[in-house]
Amino acid sequence: MEGIDFCWVEEAHSVSRKSLEILIPTIRNEGSQIIFTYNPTNEDDPVHVDYTLSDKPNVLRLQCNYVDNPFFPMVLWDEMQWDKRNDIDKYYHVWEGQCVKHSEAQVFYKKWDVEDFETPIDTFFYFGADWGFSGDPLALIRCFIINNVLFIDYEVYGVGIDIDRIPDKFKEIPESDKFPIIADSARPETISYVRQRGYSLIRGADKGKGSVEDGIAFIRSFDSIKIHSRCRNTITEFRLYSYKVDDKPGVISNKLEDKNNHCIDAIRYALEDLMQHRKVQATKSLWR
């Protein structure tokens, strides 16, 4: 058909690259529009790559989810809450409009969920910090443990934070200056700077060969992991942090992808002393 000035493409995630190449040049008059509506499935869906992830000009990008619908029915609210409790990856795809992830490749698959819990009074907190390098973010995480359940209740996260702003950013988490903070030891000058500005208990992590794998295994050893809904970046990393997958056969390896792991690295550092203590206790038990 020719002479079409307004084209609405529904379920646009399923449109092929070839179809786009045929469609786009035909909507050509001044003031003409193409509207794509879709729930993204894969990161490499052509419409998603070309119009959402790119910085192509003359494109208006709008994200609309259930929270924007004043007529959202209770029956769907119940369904959404069920998915949030029982299949967090499905929840983020169906209800938050995020791409589908290879769930079984996720490092913490079925180990975590999101919950608006109340932090008990007089809790002992574990703090960990990962420093931002170049375009990488700064991350500070506060967590605690009850009955072998790991709770993550606060995060600080940001890109491009200068060293002189770090102490003030840390203050955004309650009691961050009252408990030890174990930080990435790759930046001793940053640790020294923060220590001199009110964080006397901060120190570098004892990183070494196998420390990443050991730390991840230790986090996975908890019965479950509860992440507060205000920790948005931590939630995102727990969804995306994965083992490497051979895309064509879909084979999952035991090699970790080195991305989407800044909050997770901070959690590893936070729990380092506890992990070492439990190793010592386990060794003692073997020799009894």
N, C-alpha and C positions, 0 to 999 in steps of 0.2 A: 504494500500500500504506500502511496506517496501523499504528500501534503499534510502530514501529521506534525503538529507543533507542540503537543503536550503528550508525553508518553509516560505512563505509570507502570513500572515493572515490579510486580509483587513476587515474593519469595526469590529475591534477586541473588541470594547466595548460590542458587543452583544454575545461574546463567553461565555459560561457557565463555572462554576467551574468544572463540570464533564468532559466537553470537553477538558479543559486544562489538567486535570489529565490523560486523554487518550493520548493526543497529545505529551506532553513534553517528556515522556520516549522513544518515538519512534524516535526522532531526536537525535541520540546518538553518531555518529562518531566524532572523533577529527576534529575540524575546522568547524563543522556544525553550522548553524545559523537558528534562528527563528526571523522573522521581523514582528512586530505588527504595523499596522498603524490604527489610529482611532481618532475620535473626542469624548472625554469622555462625557458620558451622566450622570452617577451617580457616586458619590464618592466611592461606594462599588462595582463598576464593577470589576470582578476578575482580568482582565489584568491590569487595572488601579491601583488596590491595590497591586498586586504582583510585578509589574515591573516599575511603575512610582512613587508611593508613598513610596515604600520600599527602603532599601539600599542594596538590593540583589547584589552580585558581578557579574562581567562579563556581565553587562548590560550597553549599550550605550543609553542614553535618549536624544532625539532631539525634540525640539518644532519648528514647522514650520507653519506660518500663512500667511495671504495675503501679509504682508509687505515683505516677503521673495520671493515673486513670481514676477519676472521682467516682466511677460506677463499678469499680472492681468488686465482684461479688464475694460474699463470705465463703461460698463453696470453693472458689479458687484460692482464697486466702488459706483455707485449711490444707488444700493440696500443696500450696507453696511452702507452708510451714512443715509439712511432712517431708518434702524434698530437702528442705534446709537441715532437718534433723537426721535424715537417713541417707541422702545422696548429695553431698555438697557440690560435686562437680555438675550434676544434673541441675541443681538449683541455680548455679551461676550461669549455665547456658540457657535454660528455659525462662528463668525469671529475671535475670540481670543482663541478658543479651550478650554474654561473652562466648568466645569460641569454645568448641568442644576440645577437651584435652584427652590424651591417651591415658585414661585413669590408672590402668595397671602399671604404667611407667612412672607414675608419681611416686616420689620417694616415701611420702607419708600417706599413701593410699589407705583409706578407711581407718586412719589413726587419729583424725582430728575432726572437730566441728566448731561451729561458731555459737557462742552463748553469752547472753548479757548477765553474767554472774556478779555477785557482790563479793568484794575482797574482804576476808575476815580481818578484824582488828588484831593488832600485835602479830602480824604475819612476818616471817623472815623472807626477805626478798633476795633474789639473785638478779644481778645486773650484768649485761654484756654490751660492748660497743664495737661497732665495725666502722672504721674511718672511711670517708669518701676519698677516692682517688680520681682525679680528672672528672669524668662524667659520672662516676659511681656515687651512690648516695651515702650519706652518714646515717647510721642506724644505732639507736640505743633502745634496748629491750628490758622491760621488767617482768619477771616471772616468779612463780612460787609453786610449791608442791604440797598436795594433800592426798594422803592414801594412794600414793604412786600414780596420781594424776597430775600432769603438768598444766598449770594455768598461766596464760600470757595475758596480762591485763593492761599494759601501757607500751606505747612505742613513740620514739622520736625518729623522724625520717625526713631527709631533705637532700637535694642536690645543689652543689655550688655554695655550701655553707663555709665561709671563711673561718680560719682557726680562732679568731677573736670572738666569734659568735657562738662557738660550741658550748662554753659554760652556761650561757643563757638558754640555749636550746635544751640542755640537759635538765634545767630547772623546770621544764614543762612536765616532767614526770615526778610525782610526789616522792619525797624521801630519797631521791637519787644521790644526795650528798651524805647520807647516813649509813649506807651499806657499801661493801666492796663493789667496785666495777672492774671486771676483767675485760681488757680491750685488746684489739689487734696489735701485737707487738711490732708490726712492721713500721709503725710510726712512733718511735720513742720520743721524738721532739713534741709531738702532739700530746702524748701522755703526760710529759713533764709540764707542758703549758697548762693543761686542765688541772693537774695536781696542785699547782701553785695558785689556782683560783677557786679554791673551796672544795676540791674533790680529792682529799688527802688519801683516800682508800683506793684510788685507782691504780692498777698495775697492768703489765703486759701479760698476755696469754703465753703459756709454754707450748708453742706450736712445734710440730716435728713431723717426721715421716708417719703417715697413716693417721694423723690427728683428725683430719676431716672425716674419714670413714669411721673412725672410732667415735667421734662426736655424734655423727648421724645415727649410728647404731645405738648409742646411749639414749638419744632423744626418742628413738623408736621403742626403746625398752619400757617406756611408761605405758600403763594400761590404756590411757587415752590422753589427748591433748585438747584443752579447751582454750579457744582464742576469743577474746572479747571483741564485739563487733566494731569498737572504735579503732581497733588495730588493723586498718584497711590494707596497709602495705604488707603486713605479716600474713594476712589472709591470702592476698594475691600470690605471695611467694610459696605458700604451702600448696596452692593449686598448681603452680607452674614448675616448681622444682622437681626435676625428673632425672631418670636414668637415660642414657643415650639409647636411641632406637634406630635400627636400620629401617628406613622408611618403606622400602619396597616389600621385603618379607615381613616387616613388622616385628622383628626379633628384638626383645628388650635385653640390654646388656647389664652388667653390674658396675659400669662406669658412670660416674655422676657428671651431669652437665654443669659446667662452671658458669652458671648464670641464674638469675632469680634467687639469689642466696645471701643477700646482705643482712636481712633480719635473721635468717637462719644461722648465719655465721655468728651473729651477736648472741644468739641463744646458745650455741656451742660453747662460746667463750664463757658465758654466764655460768654454765653448769660444769665447767672444767674441774674446779676443786671437788665438787660432789662426785664427779665421775672417778677422779683419782682416789678419793676416799673409799668408794665402794670397791674399787679394784684391790686396794690394800686389804680391806675387810674380807674379800673373797679369797685372797691369797692366804691370809691367816687361817681361814676356815679349812682350807685344803691341808694345811700343815698340822692341824690339831689331831 
